């Protein structure tokens, strides 16, 4: 007889022997044991005391400069301490200032390509430029009216450069004489920048004075057929010396130290003329020669026995041509964006120019300025083929922020930037930088 299964009883599932479908009561979680260091407790006064280290306020110039870690921070200090007209003369550029913005942006639009596992325990920033060694791969560019920015002016710049072991360039429009700068920095490497006057005899006199004072390099500027439209100066009514108008007196009330220094030091004396009273544009246009040609460069090469540098090169063709006419070095420069707005950017032009001169088997040094605001900018320029760099605004920001000590601080910041950047790139010597270390990004 066959047993009949109760219809209420069903066959067990295949995995009936497992625990998978068995409902279990919830299990208590194990207690979390806190590390002793994370247990809450009432703080003790003795524990708080070491943490409460309030610094004593410092208001000295040295403390103010020490707090600046970048050139931009020096610029902020300079802006607070300098009247608007002199500050804007330094900070501004021509027309819409497009060129200056692009020049600075060019250094940001790069990618560094570091190497690893290199010995960078010692970084050597020395380099040779125009036949002599410079302790750092940059020098101070020529700047006009420098004692108007801060009363120590060219004396601070030349002495700081002397102490740092780098070249200093005095401008034809500088506010200290060739002889006084040579006296202030007798052991420095002093260069002289020349605007060729329409009156060639006057230019010759300057050249002879520069040679007699021990300048080993003559830098002729060629991108100034006429003055650029520097609109900040127009709006500020910039004059030489600064005029005491109602506007400037009100401005001075916020910057008494600048006016005290300006009024209690020797009046501005120019490298190229004893005194001048008038607008900046009038002075510039009286000095610049719109008839300047390559024949004038040949004349300079004939009479100047030292190193000859041509500043203001903005095309490959002009770079090649000035070297053919005897230049020992060219400076890729658009005058800091202060002449032709929308001019070529020196940093962009650099690879093409260095490549062309190498193809010509030229030994001419290639120097670069415009847009440099950090030591990393200088490293990038050297990697792309520059032999040397010049700083203008960066040095003036330091000068306006703190005189000679401010210029020293500028040099210290740039040196520290370069040392760190090269170490992170895996490069211990300037000569080892090459285009493989930098990639230009496309905007």
C-alpha positions in Angstrom: 0.0 0.0 0.0 1.4 3.3 -0.9 1.5 6.1 1.6 -0.2 9.3 0.6 1.6 12.5 1.4 -0.2 15.1 3.4 -0.9 17.9 0.9 0.1 20.5 3.5 3.6 19.1 3.6 6.0 20.1 0.9 9.4 18.9 0.0 12.3 20.7 1.7 14.4 22.9 -0.6 17.7 21.6 -1.8 19.7 23.7 0.6 17.6 22.9 3.6 20.6 21.7 5.4 22.3 25.1 5.3 21.9 28.2 7.5 21.3 30.6 4.5 17.5 31.0 4.9 17.5 30.7 8.7 16.4 33.9 10.4 18.6 34.6 13.3 18.1 37.1 16.1 20.3 40.3 15.8 23.7 39.9 17.3 25.1 42.7 19.5 28.0 44.7 18.0 31.3 44.4 19.7 32.1 47.5 21.8 34.4 50.0 20.1 37.5 50.5 22.1 38.8 54.0 21.7 42.5 54.6 21.7 43.6 56.4 24.8 44.6 59.5 22.8 41.0 59.9 21.5 39.2 59.7 24.8 37.4 62.9 25.7 38.7 64.7 28.8 38.7 68.2 30.3 41.7 70.1 29.1 44.2 71.2 31.6 45.7 74.7 31.7 49.1 73.2 31.6 48.3 71.5 28.3 47.0 74.7 26.8 50.0 76.8 27.7 52.5 75.4 25.1 49.9 75.9 22.4 49.3 79.6 23.2 52.4 81.2 21.7 51.3 84.6 20.6 54.0 86.4 18.6 54.9 89.9 19.6 53.8 92.3 16.9 56.6 93.5 14.7 56.3 96.7 12.7 59.9 97.2 11.5 60.9 97.3 7.9 62.9 94.1 8.3 59.8 92.2 9.6 57.6 93.6 6.9 60.0 92.4 4.2 60.6 89.1 5.9 56.8 88.3 5.7 56.9 88.7 1.9 57.4 85.3 0.3 56.7 86.3 -3.3 57.3 89.2 -5.6 53.5 89.7 -5.7 53.6 90.3 -1.9 56.4 92.8 -2.3 54.2 94.5 -4.9 51.3 94.7 -2.4 53.7 96.4 0.2 55.0 98.7 -2.5 51.5 99.8 -3.5 50.7 100.7 0.1 53.8 102.7 0.6 54.2 104.6 -2.7 52.1 107.5 -4.1 49.9 106.5 -7.0 51.8 108.3 -9.8 55.2 106.7 -9.2 53.7 103.3 -8.4 51.6 103.4 -11.6 54.6 104.5 -13.6 56.3 101.2 -12.5 53.3 99.0 -12.5 51.6 100.1 -15.7 52.2 99.5 -19.4 51.0 100.9 -22.7 47.4 101.4 -23.8 45.2 98.5 -22.6 48.2 96.8 -21.0 47.5 93.6 -23.0 51.1 92.9 -23.7 52.1 92.9 -20.0 49.2 90.6 -19.1 50.1 88.2 -21.9 53.8 88.2 -20.9 53.0 87.2 -17.4 50.4 84.7 -18.5 53.0 83.1 -20.9 55.0 81.9 -17.9 51.9 80.4 -16.2 51.0 78.5 -19.4 53.8 76.0 -19.1 54.2 72.6 -17.7 57.4 71.6 -15.9 58.6 68.1 -16.6 60.7 66.9 -13.6 63.3 64.1 -13.6 63.6 61.8 -10.6 66.4 60.0 -8.7 69.0 62.7 -9.4 71.4 64.1 -6.8 70.1 67.6 -6.1 71.7 68.0 -2.7 73.6 71.0 -4.0 72.2 73.5 -6.6 74.6 75.7 -8.5 73.0 78.8 -9.9 76.2 80.3 -11.4 76.4 81.0 -15.1 78.6 82.9 -17.5 77.2 85.9 -19.3 79.1 88.2 -21.8 82.4 86.7 -20.8 82.1 86.9 -17.0 80.6 84.8 -14.3 77.4 85.8 -12.5 76.5 84.1 -9.2 72.8 84.0 -10.3 71.4 83.7 -13.8 69.7 87.1 -13.8 70.6 90.7 -13.5 68.9 94.0 -12.9 67.4 95.7 -16.0 67.7 99.4 -16.7 64.8 101.5 -15.3 64.1 105.2 -15.6 63.4 107.7 -12.9 64.3 105.1 -10.2 64.8 107.5 -7.3 61.3 108.7 -7.9 60.0 105.3 -6.9 62.0 105.3 -3.7 64.7 107.8 -2.7 67.6 105.2 -2.6 66.9 104.3 -6.2 69.9 103.3 -8.3 72.2 103.2 -5.3 70.1 100.5 -3.7 69.9 98.5 -6.9 73.5 98.7 -7.8 74.7 97.9 -4.2 72.3 95.0 -3.9 73.5 93.6 -7.3 77.1 94.0 -6.2 76.4 92.1 -2.9 74.6 89.3 -4.9 77.3 89.0 -7.5 75.0 89.9 -10.5 75.1 92.7 -13.1 73.3 96.0 -12.6 72.3 98.2 -15.6 72.0 102.0 -15.2 69.5 103.6 -17.6 70.1 106.7 -19.6 67.0 107.9 -17.9 68.2 106.8 -14.5 68.2 109.3 -11.6 71.8 108.9 -10.5 74.8 109.7 -12.5 77.1 107.1 -14.1 79.9 108.3 -11.9 77.9 108.2 -8.7 76.7 104.6 -9.3 80.2 103.5 -10.0 81.2 105.1 -6.6 78.3 103.5 -4.8 79.1 100.0 -6.1 82.8 100.0 -7.0 83.2 96.3 -7.1 80.0 95.6 -8.9 79.5 94.6 -12.5 78.0 97.8 -13.9 76.4 98.0 -17.3 75.1 101.1 -19.0 71.9 101.3 -21.1 71.9 103.9 -23.9 69.1 105.7 -25.8 70.8 107.2 -28.9 70.0 110.9 -28.9 69.4 112.8 -32.1 72.4 114.7 -31.0 75.1 112.1 -31.5 77.7 114.2 -29.7 75.7 114.0 -26.6 75.4 110.2 -27.0 79.1 110.0 -27.5 79.7 111.9 -24.3 77.6 109.3 -22.4 79.4 106.4 -24.0 82.8 107.9 -23.0 81.7 108.5 -19.4 80.4 104.9 -19.1 83.7 103.5 -20.3 85.7 105.8 -18.0 83.5 104.7 -15.0 84.4 101.0 -15.7 81.2 99.8 -17.3 82.1 96.7 -19.4 78.8 96.4 -21.3 76.8 98.9 -23.4 73.2 98.1 -23.8 71.5 100.0 -26.6 67.7 100.1 -26.7 66.1 100.0 -30.1 62.3 99.7 -29.6 61.7 103.3 -28.7 61.2 105.2 -32.0 58.6 107.2 -30.1 57.1 107.0 -26.6 54.4 104.4 -26.0 50.9 105.5 -24.9 51.3 104.9 -21.1 47.8 105.9 -20.1 48.2 105.6 -16.4 50.9 108.3 -16.5 48.5 110.5 -18.6 45.7 110.1 -16.1 48.0 110.7 -13.2 49.5 113.8 -14.8 52.9 112.3 -14.2 55.8 114.9 -14.2 59.5 114.9 -13.5 59.8 115.8 -10.6 56.4 114.9 -9.2 54.3 118.1 -8.9 52.7 119.1 -5.6 49.1 119.4 -6.6 46.1 119.1 -4.4 45.7 115.5 -5.6 49.3 114.6 -4.8 49.2 116.3 -1.4 46.1 114.2 -0.5 47.8 111.1 -1.8 50.9 112.0 0.3 48.8 112.0 3.5 48.6 108.2 3.3 52.3 107.8 2.5 54.2 110.3 4.6 57.4 108.3 4.6 57.8 108.5 0.9 57.3 112.2 0.8 59.7 112.7 3.8 62.4 110.8 2.0 61.7 112.5 -1.3 61.9 116.0 0.1 64.8 115.5 2.5 67.2 113.9 0.0 69.2 115.4 -2.9 66.9 116.3 -5.8 66.7 113.9 -8.8 69.9 113.9 -10.9 69.8 112.1 -14.2 72.5 110.0 -15.7 72.2 111.9 -19.0 71.3 115.4 -18.0 71.6 117.5 -14.8 68.0 118.5 -14.3 64.7 118.3 -16.1 61.3 119.7 -15.4 58.3 118.6 -17.5 56.2 115.6 -18.4 57.5 112.1 -18.8 56.3 111.9 -22.4 58.1 115.2 -23.3 61.4 114.0 -21.8 61.1 110.6 -23.6 60.3 112.1 -27.0 63.2 114.6 -26.6 65.6 111.7 -26.1 64.4 109.0 -28.5 65.7 109.2 -32.1 63.1 108.1 -34.7 65.8 108.0 -37.4 67.8 105.2 -35.8 69.1 102.6 -38.3 71.6 99.8 -38.6 74.2 102.3 -39.6 74.0 103.7 -36.1 74.5 100.2 -34.7 77.7 99.9 -36.9 78.8 103.3 -35.5 78.4 102.0 -31.9 80.2 98.8 -32.6 83.1 100.8 -34.0 83.5 103.2 -31.0 82.5 100.9 -28.1 85.3 98.5 -27.2 83.4 96.5 -24.6 80.5 94.1 -24.9 77.6 95.5 -27.1 74.0 94.4 -26.3 70.9 95.3 -28.3 67.7 95.4 -26.3 64.2 95.3 -27.8 64.5 92.5 -30.3 61.0 91.1 -31.2 61.5 89.1 -34.4 63.8 86.3 -35.5 64.9 88.4 -38.5 66.0 91.3 -36.3 67.8 89.0 -33.9 69.9 87.6 -36.8 70.6 91.0 -38.3 71.8 92.7 -35.2 74.2 89.8 -34.5 75.5 90.2 -38.1 76.1 93.9 -37.3 78.3 93.1 -34.3 76.1 92.6 -31.3 77.6 90.3 -28.6 74.1 89.7 -27.2 70.5 90.3 -27.9 67.7 91.0 -25.4 64.3 89.6 -26.3 62.1 92.3 -24.9 59.0 94.4 -25.6 60.0 97.0 -23.1 57.9 95.5 -20.4 54.8 96.1 -22.5 55.4 99.8 -22.2 55.8 100.6 -25.9 53.7 98.7 -28.5 50.7 97.1 -27.0 50.0 93.6 -28.4 53.7 93.2 -29.2 55.3 89.7 -29.4 55.9 88.0 -26.1 59.6 87.3 -25.5 59.0 84.0 -23.8 57.0 82.7 -26.8 59.7 84.0 -29.2 62.6 82.4 -27.3 62.7 78.9 -28.9 62.5 80.2 -32.4 65.2 82.8 -31.9 67.7 80.5 -30.1 67.1 77.8 -32.8 67.8 80.3 -35.6 71.0 81.6 -33.9 72.2 78.1 -33.3 71.6 77.3 -37.0 73.8 80.3 -37.8 76.5 79.0 -35.5 76.3 82.3 -33.6 77.9 82.7 -30.2 75.7 85.6 -29.2 74.1 85.4 -25.8 70.3 85.5 -25.6 68.9 87.5 -22.7 65.2 87.7 -21.9 63.1 90.2 -19.9 59.4 91.1 -19.5 56.8 89.3 -17.4 59.2 87.7 -14.8 57.6 87.6 -11.4 59.2 84.5 -9.9 62.4 82.4 -9.9 60.4 79.6 -11.6 59.8 82.0 -14.5 63.6 82.5 -14.8 64.1 78.7 -14.7 61.6 78.2 -17.5 63.3 80.8 -19.7 66.7 79.2 -19.1 65.3 75.8 -20.0 63.8 77.1 -23.3 67.2 78.4 -24.3 67.9 81.8 -22.7 71.4 82.4 -21.4 70.3 85.0 -18.9 67.4 87.1 -17.7 66.8 90.6 -16.5 64.3 91.8 -13.9 62.8 95.3 -13.9 59.4 95.6 -12.2 60.3 92.8 -9.8 63.3 94.7 -8.5 61.3 98.0 -8.4 58.6 96.4 -6.3 61.2 95.4 -3.7 62.8 98.9 -3.9 59.4 100.6 -3.2 58.6 98.1 -0.5 61.8 98.7 1.5 64.7 100.5 -0.3 68.0 98.6 -0.4 66.7 95.9 1.9 63.7 95.4 -0.3 65.9 94.9 -3.3 67.9 92.3 -1.3 64.6 90.6 -0.5 63.6 90.5 -4.2 66.9 88.7 -5.0 66.5 86.3 -2.1 63.0 85.4 -3.1 64.1 84.7 -6.7 67.1 82.7 -5.7 65.1 80.6 -3.3 62.4 80.0 -6.0 65.1 78.9 -8.5 66.9 76.6 -6.1 63.6 74.9 -5.2 62.4 74.6 -8.7 65.6 73.2 -10.1 65.8 70.6 -7.3 62.2 69.5 -8.0 63.1 69.3 -11.7 66.1 67.0 -10.8 68.6 69.6 -12.1 71.6 70.7 -10.1 73.3 73.1 -12.6 71.9 75.9 -14.8 73.8 74.4 -17.8 71.8 71.2 -17.4 68.4 72.9 -18.0 67.1 72.1 -21.5 63.8 72.2 -23.4 62.8 68.8 -22.2 62.2 70.3 -18.8 59.4 72.6 -20.0 56.3 72.1 -22.2 54.4 75.1 -23.5 50.7 74.6 -23.1 48.3 75.8 -25.8 45.7 78.3 -24.6 
